[in-house]
Amino acid sequence: MLLAIIAGVTILAALNASSLIAVPTVLALLCAIALAPTVRWLERTGAPASLCAAFVVGGLLIGAAITVYSLAPSAESWNSRAPQILREVEGRARQVLSELSPSLESESGDIATAEPETTSPTAADDPPASDAKDEADDGADDDAVGKLVKEGQNMLTDMAIGAPRIAAGAAFWAMLTFFMLRDRAMLAHWGLSLVSGASARLAVGRAMRDVRTNVARYLLAITAVNLGLGLCIALAFWLLGVANAPLWGVAAALLNFMPFIGIAILALVTLGVGFASFEDPIIAFAPFAVVVGLNLIEAQIVTPMVVGARIRIAPIAVFVAIAFGAWLWGAAGALVATPTLIVAVAFVRRLNAAAHPPLPPHQHDEREESRRDS
């Protein structure tokens, strides 16, 4: 047990230290599983496997590059507006709190007027204590906003410094995905050759076949649903007049890969941005309502219709996987946590089902009778 614990800690430390290679590797594996049906369909036209894999991976790279290039100015404008938005949200929050507690302010005013005026001669020259307190609070709030803005600028600086690492990771992902798609049959045979025993090899082969078909379709369906959700949110924000609506759509599509947590983060951010961008409280609340409403429609109607209930995972398992991925690899780990969990659960379930096939009807009845007799 102690050796297993030491081995687990060592593996976690190695995965954390090798995030530059580990994250693209996991992402390449997921993309290879999801894109295998597309490459297989292209190969039916008679095109070489290398050309089909290069076409799919190249299309993804070009699409990602165009998206990043087109949305970079929008992200930069939101970053420059961050201090103003934070201060506006803070001011609106204070205004709402003051409107919600007028009775407390009136009572405090009555008590203050009822007290006798016993001020010293030098008290008239000094500023009131309440004004000094307000100034101190304003200074503290400005410091807090300044710290948040500074942290955001430091994060952007780190991203700019780490741009070569991101480019290297993207190149590594593209090459690894290409080779996994092109040589998927050879890799499957090589993986089966590592398993000893005919029954175990048969169980692993059936599990790999299930992952190659059902899980690939599931991942593609989830990706299509998330892209549709992002498109709907971008269109709704454009109709509401929210600035840089396509950026919000892309953020919604990415964050929806983190069930429960991602959409909650997006809803809170849009709530603050809405109150900072619009004066009317109803219109300011509209972006938040749009995000929550469209997510409910997607989760309760669209996803069950498109995906179905073929892969059931407990919500607590999804939450723990996202938290573990965020702790291990940051935002990238949180995004790939749920698809990785889906693949792992499907593989393990299919492996167990193949390793323990159901009994024939007569043997099942005999076992039930023996249990009843005992």
Buried (B, 14 or more C-beta within 10 A) or exposed (E): EEEEEEEEEEEEEEBEEEBBBBBBBBBBBBBBBBBBBBBBEBBEEEEEBEEBBBBBBEEBBEEEEEEEEEBEEBBEEBBEBBBEBBBBBBEBEEEEEEEEEEEEEEEEEEEEEEEEEEEEEEEEEEEEEEEEEEEEEEEEBEEEBEEEBEEBEEEEEEEEEEEEEEEBBBEBBBEBBBBBBBBBEEBBEEEBEEBEEEEBBBBBBBBBEBBBEBBBBBBBBBBEBBBBBBBBBBBBBBEBEBBBBBBBBBBBBBBBBBBEBBBBEBBEBBBBBBBBBBEEEEBBBBBBBBBBEBBEEBBEEBBEEBBEEEBEBEEEEBBEBBBBBBEBBEEBBBBBBBBBBBBBBBBEBBBEBBBEEEEEEEEEEEEEEEEEEE
